[in-house]
């Protein structure tokens, strides 16, 4: 870990629960933790994938004689799923809740908002949508933990009306870099240079991984974003003109 750092997340002998642990980044992370001596619980809604996942996780075990592995079938998209999952995991772990929980379930399929059939009417006439947010969508403060997240989400929705695509990283790479960041004690972890740039440009009052580098790049990012937004807006405008021409 270097002369001036230490492992902030030792996992040997610890019990780790991962949602979405039967595939993708969740499975990759589970294998890494298994290779370092952790007991692993994976949560997913696909029982067939769970069986195959556990086989690969067990195969990576550092101490196969003592390590334990468990699966829980649950759909994290359902309301109140967590209580049953935690109860199951705690009972299996000799009455103790898992030392580490990592929420990894999720799926993104990029698409334009105009692809939604429900927005058919918006294709032909100019429409406006106005979001009413809060200053807390730009700066989170203590005492507002139940309110600010929804305002940050609203800001993200507005920002995401300009959408793009990027070559996806392999789950093994994402898991390895994410775990490395956690062990270094980092707070805001990204796993690619593009992600680093986006993080540096939106730090607000979040903790810095490196105060000097993060602050320096954050000063530069507004100038970079001026060109990025010009390019994005140009592409969106061109796409809109093309769509309008094709439909006229």
Buried (B, 14 or more C-beta within 10 A) or exposed (E): EEEEEEEEBEBEEBBBBBBBBBBBBBBBBBBBBBBBBBBBBBBBBEEEBBEEBBEBBBEBBEBEEEBBBBBBEBEBEEEEBBEEBBEBBBEBBEEEEBBBBBEBBEEEEEEEEEEEEEEEEEEEEEEEEEEEBBEBBBEBEEEEEEEBEEBBEBBEEBEEEEEEEEEEBEBBBBBBBBBBBBBBBBEBBBBBEEBBBBBBBBBEEEEBBEEEEBEEBBEEBEEEBEEBEEEBEEEBEEEEEEEEEEEE
